[in-house]
Amino acid sequence: MSAITGHFSYWVTVFLMVAGLYIIISRTNLLKKLIGLAILQTSVYLLYIAPGKLIGGTAPIIADGFSSYSNPLPHVLILTAIVVGVATLALGLALVVRIREAYGTIEEDEILGQED
Amino acid sequence: MLEHLPALQVVLPLVAAPLIVLARHRGFAWLATTAVSYLCLVIAILLASRVMEGGAVSYAIGNWPPPWGIEYRVDALSSFVLVLVALTASFVAPYAHRSIAAEVPAERHYILYAMYCLCLAGLLGITITGDAFNVFVFLEISSLAMYVLIALGKRRKALVAAYQYMLMGTVGATFYVIGVGLLYLMTGTLNLADMAERLRAVEDVRPVLAALAFITVGIGLKLALFPLHQWLPNAYAYAPSMVTAFLAATATKVSVYVLLRFYFGVFDPSALFERLPMREVFIALSVAAMLSASLVAFYEQDVKRLFAWSSVAQIGYITLGIGLDNQASLTGSITHLLNHGVTKGAIFVLLGAVALRSGAISVSVASLSGLGRRMPLTAFGLVIAGLSLVGIPGTAGFISKWYLIVGALERGMWWVVAVIVGASIIAVGYVWRVVEAAYLHPAQGATPVRHEAPAGMLAAALGMVILCVYFGIETSFSVGAARDAALLLLGGAR
């Protein structure tokens, strides 16, 4: 039982990771591939954040009455990773818009079928 | 001022990019980019000479001492890669002016230069930083800029190539950051040197092995390790010429640097290569890359794609040296970073000149006919760089292949020597196709008129060709620094 409940956040992380990768590989729609990419990146946020949290822990400010602190570093790292993720997604969407203008479709097989 | 050189190395191009976007002026953008590239080269050389004299330079960003703050660390290996990146940039930037005029609409030039500066900042940042997460951030800065640069290509296929590269590159970077996350969970530190020490206690725990797998695959995607190379031929073929030259000479090389850092500087190399089957994996994949990609190149009709496939094969040589894991082979690998960077950079710079004068949307092998008469200097440059690609004595390519062969012999692997020679013979084949078309095939149509590339482009291109020969004869910098770096990696890597 504890293998599931004790590692609950990891199970969710792994599920999201695999789901994201599967979408990227299996879909031919360029937009759906980007959705898969976003899910994959989200799983990483969870991988970092979840172990940094102590249940009952507070922000690491030394004060009377508080003895257990959550690790702030993963949060800061993931803030950066989220910014990177947003930038990647924005660029990806911009590319999809341009591809649609140039090819008239966002289905990968139809694009690869068209001659230059 | 001088003690801040490591920070300036990254900050200069990083600051130049927004300034270029604000100014929105083509001429200013070009001047700023060229100036920044030269300054970066000066800084890289100053840093390299300081490392050669007094050992590694450590710089604490914001004065937060490592391992708490982000450390910039310049040692024998990183200074070598810094010089490679800055050297390529300072050849490509002045050349870009004429090259992109024909390939990119004028109103987008300033964007191209801004992205080029960002990409340069990212690549230099990956190399100089001693912090695992910082590597990821710079990796994404350089990669995002790179996707935009590729998408600026003239043909609409450039968009699809950029999208595919973006997808695979982002998956690669995400895998890398998963690996770093697992290592962080096990060690509680992100400083690479600190991480290496703390990892010794938990070497065989499963998360560390998982981290190794994620980092290997993630960086493998970025460096186009066979069979993760599918993005490379299209990205190289459809990007603007100057972008291809810059990308081919630097991006994959910097990723190899990250792999070297992790394999020899963070993980325990003896565990990797003795207890885990990494040697067999790397040798097998490298051999497959060298043979199969060379064969594909031999049958390719588009010249840019031909040399892109040859890049996949050449990356095989570099990873082969990692797999052989001894001092000679690593010296060969690290030297090949520079030698192949210069050689491939020269080839793509020259092909950019050919594309400019032919005006065609793509350059096929057949359309090179008569090039020896139309553009004698460019064609001659292609021959020299081609010889360096093959590894003829007296050129840069020979030196690194020599060390790889010595490394293979030290391991007693005769069949690997045979593969190195065999792949080089196939390289003779595809380089010969280009030479044959340029010199022996009669030109199509009327008698060819001599129409050489513009002087500025030609100067940059021939400069790189001269470097191909220079590094083949005078090896005190290339092999000397690479040997120091190999010793550093094998001697516990601090």
Chai-1 contact restraints between the chains, C-beta under 6 A:
chainA,res_idxA,chainB,res_idxB,connection_type,confidence,min_distance_angstrom,max_distance_angstrom,comment,restraint_id
A,L37,B,T170,contact,1.0,0.0,6.0,A-B,restraint_1
A,L40,B,T174,contact,1.0,0.0,6.0,A-B,restraint_2
A,Q41,B,T174,contact,1.0,0.0,6.0,A-B,restraint_3
A,V44,B,T174,contact,1.0,0.0,6.0,A-B,restraint_4
A,V44,B,V177,contact,1.0,0.0,6.0,A-B,restraint_5
A,V44,B,I178,contact,1.0,0.0,6.0,A-B,restraint_6
A,L47,B,G181,contact,1.0,0.0,6.0,A-B,restraint_7
A,Y48,B,G181,contact,1.0,0.0,6.0,A-B,restraint_8
A,P51,B,L185,contact,1.0,0.0,6.0,A-B,restraint_9
A,L77,B,F133,contact,1.0,0.0,6.0,A-B,restraint_10
A,V84,B,E140,contact,1.0,0.0,6.0,A-B,restraint_11
A,A87,B,L144,contact,1.0,0.0,6.0,A-B,restraint_12
A,T88,B,T170,contact,1.0,0.0,6.0,A-B,restraint_13
A,L91,B,L144,contact,1.0,0.0,6.0,A-B,restraint_14
A,G92,B,M166,contact,1.0,0.0,6.0,A-B,restraint_15
A,L95,B,A162,contact,1.0,0.0,6.0,A-B,restraint_16
A,L95,B,Y163,contact,1.0,0.0,6.0,A-B,restraint_17
A,R98,B,L159,contact,1.0,0.0,6.0,A-B,restraint_18
A,I99,B,L159,contact,1.0,0.0,6.0,A-B,restraint_19
A,A102,B,R156,contact,1.0,0.0,6.0,A-B,restraint_20
A,A102,B,L159,contact,1.0,0.0,6.0,A-B,restraint_21
A,I111,B,V160,contact,1.0,0.0,6.0,A-B,restraint_22
A,D116,B,R155,contact,1.0,0.0,6.0,A-B,restraint_23
A,D116,B,K157,contact,1.0,0.0,6.0,A-B,restraint_24
